Amino acid sequence: MNNRSNCSVCGSVLSGKQTLFCSLKCKNATHQSYPAQRKRGIKRKLHFIEKLGGKCSRCGYAKNLAALAFHHINGKEFQLDVRALSNRKVDPILKEVAKCILLCHNCHAEVHNPKLNLAKLLIEPTALTTELPPPNVL
């Protein structure tokens, strides 16, 4: 029936279809706890970042895991953050990662906000007036 005869947390005898944990309490203590989810999410993010080349596809940045983001090219089903990576099954994550390129947060911001180019705004400060609401007059 099962490969293990005892709960991996408390050592209680397993019964029925139980394979690792004897109860939800034991499962939540290790697998579902916040530290376990965070560790799983970071491990998965690292795996998928390496799968996409390990660095920003635009500028080559490859220093900090938190500074790298998955940029969806053609729409998205869900966001690929550490929480989503830790709590979803691997197959949907693989399908979502296939729609992405890897960008650092600076390049990601530039891709999503090309009109906020500092060089252009410093030369032509009125470039934003069409996008911003009129200032509040006191």
C-alpha positions as CSV (number, residue, x, y, z in Angstrom):
1,M,0.0,0.0,0.0
2,N,2.4,2.6,1.1
3,N,6.2,2.8,1.1
4,R,6.5,4.1,4.6
5,S,4.9,2.6,7.6
6,N,5.4,5.7,9.9
7,C,4.6,9.4,9.7
8,S,7.7,11.4,8.6
9,V,6.9,14.0,11.3
10,C,5.7,12.3,14.5
11,G,6.4,8.6,13.7
12,S,2.8,7.4,14.1
13,V,1.7,4.4,12.1
14,L,0.2,5.3,8.7
15,S,-3.0,3.8,7.6
16,G,-5.1,3.7,4.4
17,K,-3.7,5.8,1.6
18,Q,-1.4,7.8,3.8
19,T,2.1,7.8,2.5
20,L,4.1,10.5,4.4
21,F,1.9,12.1,7.0
22,C,-0.6,10.7,9.5
23,S,-2.7,13.9,9.7
24,L,-3.1,17.4,8.3
25,K,-1.5,18.7,11.4
26,C,1.7,16.8,10.6
27,K,1.6,17.8,7.0
28,N,1.1,21.4,7.8
29,A,3.9,21.4,10.3
30,T,6.5,20.7,7.6
31,H,5.1,20.9,4.0
32,Q,2.6,23.7,4.3
33,S,4.4,25.9,6.8
34,Y,5.5,29.4,5.7
35,P,9.2,28.6,5.9
36,A,8.7,25.4,3.9
37,Q,6.6,27.2,1.2
38,R,9.2,30.0,1.0
39,K,12.1,27.6,0.6
40,R,10.2,25.6,-2.1
41,G,9.3,28.8,-3.9
42,I,12.9,30.1,-3.9
43,K,14.2,26.7,-5.0
44,R,11.7,26.6,-7.9
45,K,12.4,30.2,-8.9
46,L,16.2,29.5,-9.0
47,H,15.5,26.4,-11.1
48,F,13.3,28.3,-13.6
49,I,15.7,31.3,-13.8
50,E,18.5,28.9,-14.7
51,K,16.2,27.3,-17.3
52,L,15.8,30.7,-18.9
53,G,19.5,31.4,-19.0
54,G,20.3,32.6,-15.5
55,K,20.5,36.3,-16.4
56,C,18.6,39.3,-17.7
57,S,18.0,38.6,-21.4
58,R,18.4,42.4,-22.1
59,C,21.3,43.6,-20.0
60,G,22.9,40.4,-18.7
61,Y,22.3,41.2,-15.0
62,A,22.8,38.0,-12.9
63,K,23.6,39.0,-9.3
64,N,20.5,38.8,-7.1
65,L,17.7,36.3,-7.3
66,A,15.1,38.8,-6.0
67,A,16.1,41.3,-8.8
68,L,15.2,39.0,-11.6
69,A,11.6,38.7,-12.9
70,F,9.7,36.7,-15.4
71,H,8.3,38.9,-18.2
72,H,5.3,37.5,-19.9
73,I,5.5,38.1,-23.7
74,N,1.9,37.1,-24.7
75,G,-0.4,37.5,-21.7
76,K,-0.4,35.5,-18.5
77,E,-2.6,33.1,-16.6
78,F,-0.9,34.0,-13.3
79,Q,2.0,35.9,-11.9
80,L,5.2,33.9,-11.3
81,D,6.3,35.2,-7.9
82,V,7.7,33.1,-5.1
83,R,4.3,32.4,-3.6
84,A,2.8,31.2,-6.9
85,L,5.9,29.1,-7.5
86,S,5.6,27.4,-4.1
87,N,1.9,26.7,-4.1
88,R,1.2,25.5,-7.7
89,K,1.8,22.2,-9.4
90,V,4.9,22.1,-11.6
91,D,3.0,21.5,-15.0
92,P,1.1,24.8,-14.9
93,I,4.3,26.6,-13.9
94,L,6.2,25.1,-16.8
95,K,3.5,26.3,-19.2
96,E,3.6,29.8,-17.8
97,V,7.4,30.0,-17.8
98,A,7.4,29.0,-21.5
99,K,5.6,32.3,-22.2
100,C,8.3,34.3,-20.5
101,I,11.7,35.9,-20.9
102,L,13.9,36.7,-17.9
103,L,14.5,40.4,-17.1
104,C,16.0,42.3,-14.2
105,H,13.6,44.6,-12.5
106,N,15.2,47.7,-14.1
107,C,14.8,46.3,-17.6
108,H,11.3,45.0,-16.7
109,A,10.2,48.5,-15.6
110,E,11.7,50.0,-18.8
111,V,9.7,47.5,-21.0
112,H,6.5,48.3,-19.2
113,N,7.0,52.1,-19.0
114,P,8.9,53.2,-22.1
115,K,7.4,56.7,-22.0
116,L,9.1,57.4,-18.6
117,N,12.6,57.5,-20.2
118,L,14.6,60.0,-18.0
119,A,16.7,61.3,-20.8
120,K,13.6,62.2,-22.9
121,L,11.8,63.7,-19.9
122,L,14.7,65.9,-18.9
123,I,14.9,67.3,-22.4
124,E,11.2,67.5,-22.9
125,P,9.4,67.8,-19.5
126,T,6.0,68.4,-21.1
127,A,6.1,64.8,-22.5
128,L,4.2,63.6,-19.4
129,T,1.4,66.2,-19.5
130,T,-0.7,64.1,-21.7
131,E,-0.5,61.1,-19.4
132,L,-0.8,62.8,-16.0
133,P,-4.0,64.3,-14.6
134,P,-3.9,68.1,-14.0
135,P,-2.3,69.0,-10.7
136,N,-4.6,69.9,-7.8
137,V,-4.9,73.6,-7.3
138,L,-5.0,74.6,-3.7
